[in-house]
Amino acid sequence: MPETKEIASPEAAAVERWEQETLAPVLKKRPERSKRFENVSLDEVNRLYTPADVADVDFEQDIAFPGEFPYTRGIHPTGYRGKLWTMRQFAGFGTPEETNARFKYLMNQGQTGLSVAYDLPALMGYDSDSPLSEGEVGKCGVAVSSLADMEILFDGIPLEEVTVSQTINAPASIFLAMYLVVAEKQGADWKKISGTLQNDILKEYIAQKEWIYPIRPGMKLVTDTFEFCTQHVPRYNPISVSGYHIREAGATALQELAFTLRDGLEYVEWGVRAGLDVDEFVPRISFFFNAHNDFFEEIAKYRAARRIWSRTMRERFGAKSERTLQLRFHTQTAGVSLTVQQPLNNIVRVAIQALAGVLGGTNSLHTDAFDEALALPTDRAALIALRTQQIIAEETGVAHTIDPLGGSYFIESLTQKMEDGAMDYFEKIDAMGGMVEAIEKGFPQREIQESAYQYQKAVERKEQTIVGVNKYQMTDDGTQIPLLIIDEGVRDSQVARLNQTRTRRDKGAVANALEKLKRAATENENTMPATIEAVAAYATLGEICDALRDVYGLYEEPAF
């Protein structure tokens, strides 16, 4: 049988002609700067992208119009022409009083949403006076140990009118309870409250490592918040599935996309098993992505995320509501990309990363401050970060049209590559039994470790340039950066308030509430009502976590 010769498409033939007639003579005289060009994920970037690279991309099925399935071009038909993204600067340090003042300062400067950073003891479920908290109180976020602290944190901030994001995971249900009790004391209607709880315990086991309980009890607490919020706080997002920390741990853009979305699917599966209706609770699931240095790769990642989520929710879970199919996400610029060397360069990095988030259609955005590689941001640095967003929104014109890069051969090719790669990861994880089982086997952890190692080696070989670090170094750039120093006296003031709280509260009510919580956990009931009762009685964070530790135990990461 004679061999059949594959006929090149007109597009491919045109590329071949260009390479031979136009490109080749130039390369002969002046070779390119490198034999291989790579993005931040160490994937090769082609010299040129043409219609041949998107021959398999169908406009109606894969790209479509804004506000229409599969939402590649955005979930809103008007994009930012109707409403700008929420400018939600992450803030928190020292005492609740200090953070409250920072919140009000940023809101007075035009910030449109609040985002709370809690300190390490809070993230790990310990009170400020715990011996394990020493040296960490108020250092990486605000110190909160009880309802008394939360009341001060949001003093003068109407929670029915302001959306607040809380970055807290292992003890997230306790912080949700504190937030709701404070709102109730303000006279707010729970059904009108909107905001977001990070509450993403899977990425803690994968990347950030701030866990308390074993994986399965941790997942039970998450589904408890789903059920409770669906019934009582319907406008609140009980989870923000976070790829940000996965990326910060060294994942590639593709791994961030795949592991984050697969985490999201795992939460949906656990919610369905708990008896929840997909079209009732999934619309309140939000996502949180990183914006790293590779401009086009990041934009493609966001576009692919919307497409993958909509298709998977429809095909895998039979979702019917448009809100269920529409992925909403927050973006934060890459903290891991900030450098101590020549720190003012970070202003440029942040602006470019933020622009990628906007061109990718983010729904809300945090821009890092230029001094965050050195310390928590000062007022001045935080203001520059906010102004960066405002300049992008008000001066550049990028918000005038929807998905301005849609149709780009490069962007559409990258978007398709992201989707294909994520689906490959989905197949591997599904074959293991799901994301919980994959984490127990150490699969995503090993994948991220290997990517981080390879990237670091590329930096050391100077194949990846970091300006000011491995190229264009300076011994002293003459910049004097004033730093925000957290005084050790923060712990003293927090311990004093804790002692005062314990003295004034009804000890019997606290004991009864903690027993109810233990019973709810033991009997596999929803733990939120008992948690709210304990919080309202001024049980401390450490006491509530200890009650659950008694039932669930502690997680210890195995050696992979």
MARMARDO-169413 format. One record per residue (C-alpha): residue number from 1; x, y, z. Coordinates in pm, 1 decimal, always signed. Layout:
# MARMARDO-169413
   num       east      north         up
   NUM          X          Y          Z
...
# end
This chain:
# MARMARDO-169413
   num       east      north         up
     1       +0.0       +0.0       +0.0
     2     +156.2     +336.9      -96.1
     3     +242.1     +583.8     +176.0
     4       -6.3     +865.7     +220.4
     5     +157.9    +1204.0     +249.5
     6       +0.0    +1436.9     +502.5
     7     -118.0    +1756.7     +335.8
     8      -18.2    +2068.1     +526.2
     9     -291.1    +2318.0     +607.1
    10     -275.9    +2655.9     +431.8
    11     -176.4    +2814.6     +763.9
    12     +109.9    +2568.3     +819.5
    13     +224.7    +2611.7     +462.6
    14     +226.8    +2988.8     +509.1
    15     +439.5    +2955.7     +821.9
    16     +684.9    +2730.7     +638.2
    17     +714.9    +2985.2     +355.7
    18     +775.0    +3270.1     +604.0
    19    +1042.2    +3069.3     +785.8
    20    +1229.5    +2992.4     +463.7
    21    +1196.3    +3320.6     +278.3
    22    +1184.6    +3587.9     +549.4
    23    +1316.1    +3442.5     +874.2
    24    +1606.6    +3224.4     +760.5
    25    +1813.6    +3504.2     +597.6
    26    +1783.2    +3717.1     +911.9
    27    +1883.2    +3430.8    +1142.0
    28    +2185.6    +3362.8     +925.1
    29    +2308.3    +3717.3     +977.5
    30    +2192.4    +3764.6    +1337.3
    31    +2101.5    +3459.0    +1549.8
    32    +1842.2    +3490.4    +1824.2
    33    +1945.9    +3565.6    +2182.8
    34    +1893.1    +3207.4    +2292.2
    35    +1836.5    +2865.0    +2141.4
    36    +1540.7    +2809.2    +2373.7
    37    +1299.9    +3057.8    +2529.2
    38    +1114.5    +2945.8    +2842.9
    39     +840.1    +3087.4    +3060.0
    40     +845.6    +3087.7    +3440.5
    41     +711.4    +2730.6    +3437.1
    42    +1017.2    +2628.9    +3227.9
    43     +797.6    +2540.1    +2928.5
    44     +928.5    +2635.6    +2585.9
    45     +767.2    +2935.2    +2416.7
    46     +746.4    +2918.5    +2038.4
    47     +896.4    +3187.0    +1819.9
    48     +559.8    +3271.3    +1664.0
    49     +195.5    +3174.4    +1707.8
    50      -34.2    +3165.7    +1404.7
    51     -378.3    +3030.1    +1306.4
    52     -212.9    +2687.9    +1279.4
    53     -168.2    +2683.9    +1659.0
    54     -540.4    +2731.4    +1720.0
    55     -675.4    +2517.4    +1438.2
    56     -852.8    +2290.4    +1687.8
    57    -1002.5    +2578.2    +1888.6
    58    -1368.0    +2637.1    +1806.4
    59    -1495.4    +2988.1    +1877.6
    60    -1849.4    +2892.8    +1979.2
    61    -1750.9    +2592.0    +2191.6
    62    -1418.3    +2706.9    +2339.5
    63    -1416.2    +3087.7    +2344.9
    64    -1770.3    +3218.4    +2296.1
    65    -1900.2    +3551.4    +2422.4
    66    -1862.9    +3708.3    +2768.7
    67    -2130.8    +3592.1    +3009.6
    68    -2197.5    +3275.8    +2809.6
    69    -2083.5    +2915.1    +2853.3
    70    -1798.3    +2815.9    +2885.0
    71    -1716.8    +3165.4    +3022.5
    72    -1363.8    +3172.1    +2880.8
    73    -1407.2    +3546.4    +2821.3
    74    -1558.5    +3618.4    +3161.9
    75    -1875.3    +3554.7    +3359.8
    76    -2019.7    +3905.7    +3313.8
    77    -2151.8    +4021.8    +2973.8
    78    -2024.6    +4375.2    +3043.8
    79    -1685.1    +4287.2    +3196.1
    80    -1539.9    +4583.8    +3383.9
    81    -1755.6    +4825.4    +3184.5
    82    -2035.3    +4744.0    +3428.4
    83    -1835.6    +4713.9    +3751.8
    84    -1465.3    +4723.5    +3828.7
    85    -1303.3    +4442.5    +4019.7
    86    -1310.7    +4469.4    +4399.0
    87     -988.4    +4624.6    +4527.9
    88     -935.4    +4409.4    +4834.6
    89     -600.3    +4478.4    +5000.0
    90     -480.0    +4210.3    +5242.7
    91     -409.7    +4370.9    +5581.2
    92     -346.3    +4270.2    +5938.3
    93      -72.8    +4312.8    +6196.8
    94      -16.7    +4361.8    +6567.4
    95     -322.4    +4425.4    +6781.5
    96     -687.0    +4437.0    +6665.0
    97     -679.1    +4813.1    +6732.5
    98     -385.0    +4864.9    +6494.0
    99     -541.5    +4656.6    +6217.7
   100     -876.3    +4830.8    +6260.4
   101     -697.3    +5161.7    +6203.6
   102     -526.3    +5023.3    +5887.9
   103     -864.5    +4903.1    +5754.9
   104    -1016.6    +5247.3    +5798.4
   105     -711.8    +5415.1    +5641.9
   106     -733.2    +5196.4    +5330.5
   107    -1108.7    +5241.3    +5299.2
   108    -1062.7    +5618.5    +5317.5
   109     -814.3    +5586.6    +5027.7
   110    -1066.2    +5413.1    +4802.2
   111    -1029.6    +5044.6    +4888.4
   112    -1358.0    +4866.1    +4815.0
   113    -1327.0    +4547.7    +5023.6
   114    -1144.4    +4425.5    +5332.9
   115     -917.7    +4121.7    +5363.7
   116     -790.2    +4003.9    +5702.3
   117     -447.1    +3853.6    +5763.1
   118     -431.1    +3663.7    +6094.0
   119     -113.2    +3585.2    +6286.5
   120      +48.8    +3242.4    +6302.1
   121      -93.4    +3143.1    +6643.9
   122     -444.7    +3214.7    +6512.9
   123     -378.3    +3016.0    +6195.3
   124     -268.4    +2718.8    +6406.2
   125     -552.3    +2747.8    +6659.5
   126     -358.3    +2876.5    +6961.7
   127     -432.5    +3165.9    +7195.6
   128     -184.8    +3451.2    +7223.5
   129      -80.0    +3339.3    +7571.7
   130       +6.9    +2983.5    +7465.0
   131     +376.3    +2896.8    +7510.5
   132     +370.7    +2790.3    +7143.2
   133     +268.4    +3144.1    +7043.7
   134     +567.6    +3318.6    +7195.5
   135     +756.3    +3532.3    +6943.9
   136     +476.7    +3511.5    +6682.7
   137     +191.3    +3716.8    +6829.1
   138      +80.9    +3982.3    +6579.4
   139     +388.8    +3928.1    +6360.6
   140     +248.2    +3800.4    +6029.1
   141     -107.1    +3919.4    +6085.4
   142     -346.5    +4045.0    +6349.6
   143     -370.3    +3860.0    +6682.1
   144     -721.8    +3731.2    +6752.6
   145     -788.9    +3489.2    +7037.2
   146    -1155.2    +3545.7    +7120.5
   147    -1472.0    +3733.1    +7033.7
   148    -1340.5    +4026.7    +7238.3
   149    -1058.3    +4072.5    +6983.7
   150    -1294.1    +4034.7    +6687.4
   151    -1526.1    +4301.7    +6825.8
   152    -1236.2    +4549.4    +6831.4
   153    -1110.0    +4440.0    +6489.3
   154    -1438.5    +4541.1    +6323.2
   155    -1534.0    +4828.2    +6549.3
   156    -1697.8    +5100.5    +6339.4
   157    -1700.8    +4883.9    +6025.7
   158    -2058.8    +4789.8    +5924.3
   159    -2038.8    +4422.6    +5828.2
   160    -2374.1    +4429.8    +5650.1
   161    -2233.8    +4687.9    +5406.9
   162    -1865.1    +4588.8    +5365.7
   163    -1746.2    +4261.3    +5215.5
   164    -1468.0    +4101.4    +5419.7
   165    -1237.4    +3816.9    +5320.6
   166    -1077.4    +3615.7    +5602.7
   167     -758.0    +3422.3    +5533.0
   168     -794.5    +3142.9    +5784.2
   169     -812.9    +2769.0    +5724.6
   170     -778.0    +2501.4    +5993.1
   171     -986.4    +2698.1    +6251.2
   172    -1196.5    +2869.4    +5980.6
   173    -1533.9    +2764.4    +6121.2
   174    -1445.4    +2933.7    +6452.3
   175    -1357.6    +3260.3    +6278.8
   176    -1678.1    +3242.8    +6077.7
   177    -1864.5    +3204.4    +6406.2
   178    -1682.6    +3505.6    +6556.4
   179    -1759.9    +3712.7    +6247.4
   180    -2128.9    +3623.6    +6256.6
   181    -2163.2    +3698.7    +6627.0
   182    -1997.1    +4038.9    +6581.8
   183    -2229.3    +4112.8    +6288.6
   184    -2530.0    +4012.0    +6497.6
   185    -2415.9    +4240.6    +6778.8
   186    -2400.5    +4522.0    +6521.1
   187    -2762.3    +4450.6    +6430.4
   188    -2675.7    +4305.8    +6088.9
   189    -2898.5    +4056.6    +5911.7
   190    -2704.7    +3736.6    +5840.1
   191    -2896.4    +3695.6    +5514.6
   192    -2751.2    +4025.2    +5388.8
   193    -2388.7    +3965.0    +5488.2
   194    -2145.4    +3901.7    +5203.5
   195    -1780.3    +3812.0    +5224.8
   196    -1546.4    +3516.3    +5195.9
   197    -1387.7    +3262.9    +5428.7
   198    -1076.0    +3098.4    +5287.0
   199    -1146.8    +2769.2    +5466.8
   200     -937.9    +2567.4    +5217.3
   201     -790.6    +2290.4    +5426.1
   202     -669.6    +2075.6    +5134.0
   203     -411.3    +2330.2    +5021.6
   204     -276.7    +2337.0    +5376.8
   205     -186.9    +1970.1    +5353.2
   206      -50.1    +2026.6    +5003.2
   207     +145.8    +2348.9    +5043.0
   208     +106.1    +2593.3    +5330.7
   209     +131.4    +2334.5    +5612.1
   210      -83.5    +2521.7    +5869.1
   211     -312.5    +2239.8    +5973.2
   212     -460.0    +2116.6    +6302.2
   213     -674.3    +1806.6    +6252.7
   214     -636.4    +1501.9    +6024.9
   215     -758.1    +1543.9    +5667.5
   216    -1100.5    +1381.1    +5690.3
   217    -1217.9    +1561.6    +6006.6
   218    -1080.6    +1879.4    +5848.6
   219    -1300.7    +1817.2    +5544.2
   220    -1601.2    +1753.6    +5772.0
   221    -1559.0    +2099.8    +5927.2
   222    -1551.5    +2252.6    +5579.4
   223    -1874.9    +2082.0    +5472.3
   224    -2034.9    +2194.8    +5799.6
   225    -1974.3    +2555.7    +5693.4
   226    -2120.4    +2483.7    +5348.3
   227    -2441.2    +2350.0    +5499.9
   228    -2470.5    +2624.2    +5760.6
   229    -2406.9    +2912.2    +5520.2
   230    -2645.0    +2773.0    +5258.5
   231    -2920.8    +2774.3    +5520.9
   232    -2841.3    +3086.6    +5724.0
   233    -2589.0    +3312.6    +5542.7
   234    -2682.8    +3264.1    +5175.8
   235    -2479.7    +3555.2    +5032.0
   236    -2156.9    +3453.1    +5206.8
   237    -1881.3    +3248.4    +5037.6
   238    -1789.5    +2973.1    +5287.3
   239    -1473.2    +2882.3    +5096.8
   240    -1210.7    +3038.4    +4872.1
   241    -1025.5    +2750.2    +4710.5
   242     -669.9    +2875.7    +4707.4
   243     -412.9    +2810.9    +4440.6
   244     -214.9    +3107.6    +4566.6
   245      -28.8    +2916.0    +4835.3
   246      +23.6    +2618.7    +4604.4
   247     +200.8    +2851.7    +4362.1
   248     +399.5    +3018.3    +4639.9
   249     +529.0    +2673.0    +4738.8
   250     +686.2    +2632.5    +4393.8
   251     +412.7    +2495.4    +4167.8
   252     +401.7    +2585.1    +3800.7
   253     +106.0    +2780.7    +3663.5
   254      -40.9    +2456.7    +3528.2
   255       -1.4    +2276.9    +3861.4
   256     -159.1    +2569.3    +4043.6
   257     -453.7    +2556.0    +3804.1
   258     -496.2    +2178.5    +3812.0
   259     -454.8    +2120.8    +4185.7
   260     -671.6    +2417.9    +4277.5
   261     -960.8    +2319.5    +4053.5
   262     -932.8    +1955.0    +4158.5
   263     -943.3    +2068.8    +4522.7
   264    -1260.4    +2257.1    +4433.1
   265    -1413.9    +1946.3    +4279.7
   266    -1324.1    +1750.3    +4592.6
   267    -1513.5    +2000.2    +4807.5
   268    -1812.3    +1970.7    +4574.6
   269    -1804.1    +1591.1    +4601.1
   270    -1791.6    +1604.5    +4981.1
   271    -2078.4    +1852.7    +4984.9
   272    -2289.2    +1627.8    +4763.1
   273    -2213.9    +1331.0    +4990.3
   274    -2335.7    +1542.3    +5283.0
   275    -2669.3    +1579.4    +5105.1
   276    -2628.7    +1929.6    +4965.7
   277    -2770.0    +2034.4    +4628.9
   278    -2501.1    +2133.5    +4377.9
   279    -2699.3    +2428.0    +4246.6
   280    -2758.6    +2557.7    +4599.4
   281    -2411.2    +2553.9    +4757.5
   282    -2161.2    +2556.8    +4469.5
   283    -2247.8    +2911.6    +4353.6
   284    -2095.5    +3033.3    +4682.7
   285    -1762.7    +2856.0    +4620.4
   286    -1499.6    +3108.7    +4512.8
   287    -1136.3    +3070.9    +4408.2
   288     -808.4    +3247.6    +4478.7
   289     -523.7    +3250.7    +4227.1
   290     -168.4    +3379.9    +4212.8
   291      -47.4    +3636.7    +3958.8
   292     +315.7    +3556.1    +3882.1
   293     +569.7    +3713.0    +3650.2
   294     +497.3    +3538.7    +3319.6
   295     +237.4    +3776.8    +3184.8
   296      +66.6    +3574.1    +2912.8
   297      +81.9    +3242.1    +3097.8
   298     -107.9    +3394.4    +3388.6
   299     -379.4    +3539.1    +3164.7
   300     -425.1    +3203.3    +2991.6
   301     -447.8    +3032.0    +3330.6
   302     -742.7    +3243.6    +3442.4
   303     -927.8    +3199.0    +3114.1
   304     -872.6    +2821.6    +3124.7
   305     -991.6    +2806.8    +3486.6
   306    -1333.6    +2945.0    +3397.5
   307    -1366.9    +2710.1    +3102.8
   308    -1261.1    +2396.8    +3290.3
   309    -1486.6    +2471.5    +3587.8
   310    -1797.7    +2532.2    +3379.0
   311    -1748.5    +2221.6    +3169.3
   312    -1666.9    +1997.6    +3464.5
   313    -1958.2    +2119.8    +3674.4
   314    -2198.9    +2054.0    +3388.5
   315    -2055.0    +1720.1    +3274.0
   316    -1949.6    +1571.6    +3608.2
   317    -2216.9    +1701.1    +3845.1
   318    -2506.4    +1780.9    +3612.8
   319    -2521.2    +2141.7    +3730.7
   320    -2799.0    +2341.6    +3569.9
   321    -2773.7    +2687.4    +3726.5
   322    -2556.6    +2941.3    +3544.4
   323    -2424.6    +3060.5    +3881.3
   324    -2297.1    +2708.4    +3950.5
   325    -2107.6    +2705.2    +3622.0
   326    -1950.0    +3048.7    +3668.1
   327    -1611.3    +3044.4    +3840.0
   328    -1546.0    +3360.7    +4044.1
   329    -1196.2    +3431.5    +4167.3
   330     -973.4    +3667.8    +4360.5
   331     -615.0    +3730.5    +4253.5
   332     -309.8    +3830.0    +4455.7
   333      +23.7    +3926.7    +4307.5
   334     +307.1    +3683.5    +4375.7
   335     +468.2    +3737.5    +4714.2
   336     +734.0    +3481.3    +4627.1
   337     +847.2    +3699.6    +4335.5
   338     +929.8    +3998.6    +4557.0
   339    +1300.6    +4055.7    +4620.1
   340    +1496.2    +4200.0    +4909.6
   341    +1752.7    +4323.9    +4659.8
   342    +1652.7    +4655.7    +4497.9
   343    +1305.3    +4644.5    +4659.9
   344    +1164.2    +4934.4    +4456.4
   345    +1176.7    +4700.7    +4155.7
   346     +889.4    +4518.9    +4324.9
   347     +655.5    +4806.9    +4238.0
   348     +706.5    +4725.6    +3870.5
   349     +665.4    +4351.2    +3924.7
   350     +340.9    +4404.3    +4113.8
   351     +199.4    +4637.4    +3847.4
   352     +266.4    +4386.8    +3569.0
   353     +125.4    +4096.4    +3769.0
   354     -183.7    +4298.3    +3859.9
   355     -236.8    +4388.0    +3495.5
   356     -227.4    +4017.3    +3408.0
   357     -498.3    +3953.1    +3667.8
   358     -713.8    +4228.1    +3520.5
   359     -664.0    +4114.5    +3159.8
   360     -751.7    +3762.5    +3277.6
   361    -1081.1    +3888.6    +3420.5
   362    -1027.9    +3865.8    +3796.4
   363    -1325.9    +3955.0    +4015.0
   364    -1117.9    +4103.0    +4295.7
   365     -750.8    +4185.1    +4337.6
   366     -482.6    +4237.1    +4602.0
   367     -156.4    +4403.3    +4505.0
   368     +146.8    +4330.3    +4724.5
   369     +343.1    +4617.1    +4875.2
   370     +701.4    +4664.6    +4755.2
   371     +845.5    +4619.3    +5106.6
   372     +683.3    +4282.1    +5182.8
   373    +1001.4    +4085.8    +5118.2
   374    +1141.3    +4274.0    +5418.3
   375     +847.5    +4308.8    +5657.0
   376     +475.3    +4366.3    +5676.3
   377     +385.1    +4672.7    +5467.1
   378     +395.4    +5025.3    +5600.7
   379     +104.4    +5263.9    +5536.9
   380     +302.0    +5425.4    +5252.0
   381     +384.2    +5095.9    +5082.4
   382      +25.1    +4970.8    +5119.0
   383     -101.5    +5294.6    +4965.0
   384     +131.0    +5258.6    +4662.6
   385       -0.6    +4905.0    +4615.4
   386     -360.2    +5030.6    +4621.2
   387     -278.7    +5320.0    +4388.1
   388     -131.7    +5064.6    +4144.2
   389     -476.4    +4908.3    +4106.9
   390     -644.0    +5244.8    +4076.2
   391     -405.6    +5355.5    +3799.7
   392     -470.4    +5033.8    +3606.2
   393     -846.2    +5084.7    +3648.1
   394     -866.0    +5456.6    +3578.3
   395     -575.5    +5546.5    +3348.0
   396     -476.0    +5260.3    +3118.8
   397     -799.3    +5191.5    +2930.6
   398     -773.3    +4814.1    +2981.2
   399    -1113.1    +4808.4    +3153.5
   400    -1288.5    +4967.0    +2855.8
   401    -1328.4    +4644.9    +2656.8
   402    -1397.8    +4284.7    +2758.3
   403    -1122.8    +4021.7    +2731.5
   404     -903.7    +4238.6    +2504.3
   405     -657.6    +3953.9    +2441.8
   406     -925.5    +3704.8    +2338.1
   407     -855.8    +3573.0    +1989.0
   408     -480.1    +3615.2    +2021.0
   409     -316.9    +3309.2    +1867.0
   410      -72.4    +3294.0    +2157.2
   411     -333.1    +3340.9    +2430.6
   412     -583.1    +3095.4    +2284.4
   413     -309.1    +2837.2    +2227.0
   414     -187.3    +2877.1    +2586.1
   415     -542.3    +2860.0    +2721.0
   416     -601.1    +2531.4    +2540.2
   417     -265.8    +2396.6    +2662.0
   418     -362.2    +2485.0    +3019.6
   419     -694.6    +2307.9    +2988.7
   420     -541.6    +1994.5    +2836.9
   421     -271.3    +1978.5    +3104.3
   422     -519.6    +2026.0    +3387.5
   423     -743.7    +1749.1    +3255.0
   424     -441.2    +1515.3    +3245.7
   425     -383.7    +1588.5    +3615.7
   426     -753.6    +1530.3    +3687.4
   427     -729.2    +1183.0    +3533.5
   428     -426.8    +1093.0    +3747.0
   429     -591.2    +1217.5    +4067.4
   430     -923.6    +1048.5    +3988.8
   431     -737.1     +721.6    +3935.2
   432     -600.5     +754.4    +4290.6
   433     -954.1     +786.3    +4428.4
   434     -973.9    +1164.8    +4459.5
   435     -779.1    +1458.3    +4596.6
   436     -786.5    +1344.8    +4959.7
   437     -634.6    +1012.3    +4859.7
   438     -381.2    +1183.3    +4632.6
   439     -269.7    +1407.0    +4921.4
   440     -243.7    +1104.5    +5150.9
   441      -15.8     +946.0    +4889.6
   442     +188.5    +1267.8    +4864.8
   443     +125.2    +1311.8    +4491.6
   444      +68.5    +1690.5    +4464.3
   445     +334.0    +1755.0    +4728.1
   446     +599.4    +1568.6    +4526.0
   447     +496.7    +1735.8    +4201.1
   448     +535.1    +2080.3    +4356.2
   449     +866.5    +1994.4    +4522.5
   450    +1011.6    +1883.0    +4190.7
   451     +892.1    +2198.0    +4010.4
   452    +1033.9    +2422.2    +4282.0
   453    +1367.8    +2240.7    +4263.6
   454    +1389.4    +2267.7    +3885.2
   455    +1302.5    +2638.7    +3890.8
   456    +1566.7    +2712.0    +4154.1
   457    +1826.6    +2526.5    +3949.0
   458    +1728.2    +2732.9    +3643.8
   459    +1775.8    +3053.3    +3847.4
   460    +2116.4    +2936.0    +3967.5
   461    +2217.4    +2855.3    +3609.2
   462    +2090.4    +3203.8    +3513.1
   463    +1849.5    +3051.7    +3264.2
   464    +1573.5    +3233.8    +3453.5
   465    +1654.3    +3597.7    +3520.5
   466    +1559.3    +3776.8    +3840.6
   467    +1661.0    +4139.3    +3798.8
   468    +1877.7    +4252.9    +4088.2
   469    +1932.7    +3897.6    +4213.6
   470    +2117.9    +3701.1    +3946.0
   471    +2154.2    +3983.1    +3692.7
   472    +2207.4    +4359.2    +3720.9
   473    +2315.0    +4323.5    +4084.4
   474    +2415.8    +4624.3    +4293.1
   475    +2600.6    +4621.4    +4622.1
   476    +2395.3    +4919.6    +4741.7
   477    +2117.8    +5088.9    +4545.1
   478    +2097.6    +5372.9    +4795.8
   479    +1737.2    +5299.0    +4889.9
   480    +1646.5    +5336.5    +5255.7
   481    +1324.5    +5145.3    +5324.7
   482    +1141.3    +5228.5    +5649.7
   483    +1004.7    +4906.8    +5794.7
   484     +698.2    +4824.8    +6001.1
   485     +829.4    +4671.7    +6324.3
   486     +587.0    +4474.8    +6540.2
   487     +663.9    +4548.3    +6903.1
   488     +695.4    +4253.3    +7141.8
   489     +453.0    +4442.3    +7365.1
   490     +169.1    +4322.0    +7138.7
   491     +174.3    +3989.9    +7321.7
   492     +149.6    +4163.4    +7658.7
   493     -159.6    +4359.3    +7556.4
   494     -321.1    +4049.7    +7404.4
   495     -254.5    +3841.0    +7714.7
   496     -400.4    +4117.3    +7931.9
   497     -720.2    +4121.5    +7725.1
   498     -740.6    +3741.6    +7735.4
   499     -712.1    +3741.7    +8114.6
   500     -979.3    +4010.3    +8138.2
   501    -1209.5    +3813.3    +7908.1
   502    -1168.2    +3494.5    +8107.8
   503    -1242.4    +3680.9    +8432.6
   504    -1561.5    +3847.9    +8307.4
   505    -1725.5    +3561.8    +8118.2
   506    -1972.1    +3302.6    +8248.7
   507    -1746.6    +3001.7    +8310.0
   508    -2041.1    +2763.0    +8328.2
   509    -2173.0    +2879.3    +7990.3
   510    -1828.2    +2828.9    +7838.0
   511    -1796.7    +2477.0    +7978.2
   512    -2145.4    +2379.3    +7860.2
   513    -2083.9    +2516.8    +7511.5
   514    -1753.5    +2331.0    +7477.4
   515    -1920.0    +2006.2    +7584.6
   516    -2192.0    +2059.1    +7325.0
   517    -1924.5    +2110.6    +7061.2
   518    -1745.2    +1789.3    +7159.1
   519    -2073.8    +1600.8    +7145.3
   520    -2160.3    +1742.5    +6802.0
   521    -1817.7    +1642.8    +6669.8
   522    -1837.8    +1294.6    +6824.4
   523    -2188.7    +1230.4    +6688.4
   524    -2105.0    +1364.5    +6341.9
   525    -2351.4    +1653.3    +6368.6
   526    -2300.7    +1995.5    +6214.4
   527    -2053.8    +2169.9    +6445.6
   528    -2139.6    +2530.0    +6350.5
   529    -2429.4    +2591.7    +6597.4
   530    -2221.4    +2469.5    +6893.0
   531    -1919.6    +2668.1    +6772.0
   532    -2128.6    +2985.5    +6755.1
   533    -2258.3    +2922.0    +7106.2
   534    -1903.7    +2873.8    +7237.4
   535    -1779.4    +3189.5    +7064.5
   536    -2071.8    +3395.1    +7196.2
   537    -1989.4    +3275.2    +7549.6
   538    -1632.8    +3409.8    +7493.6
   539    -1464.4    +3071.8    +7482.0
   540    -1120.8    +3134.8    +7336.8
   541     -986.0    +3010.1    +7006.9
   542     -744.4    +2775.0    +7183.3
   543    -1018.4    +2631.5    +7405.0
   544    -1247.6    +2560.8    +7110.8
   545     -967.2    +2404.4    +6908.0
   546     -863.7    +2193.6    +7207.1
   547    -1220.8    +2061.7    +7235.1
   548    -1205.4    +1950.9    +6872.6
   549     -849.3    +1818.2    +6912.4
   550     -982.2    +1592.1    +7189.0
   551    -1227.7    +1439.0    +6941.1
   552    -1042.9    +1452.3    +6610.4
   553     -677.4    +1429.5    +6714.2
   554     -387.7    +1601.8    +6537.9
   555     -249.2    +1566.0    +6186.5
   556     +110.5    +1459.7    +6141.6
   557     +248.8    +1470.2    +5789.8
   558     +400.1    +1138.2    +5683.2
   559     +736.8    +1127.9    +5512.7
   560     +682.9    +1100.0    +5137.9
# end
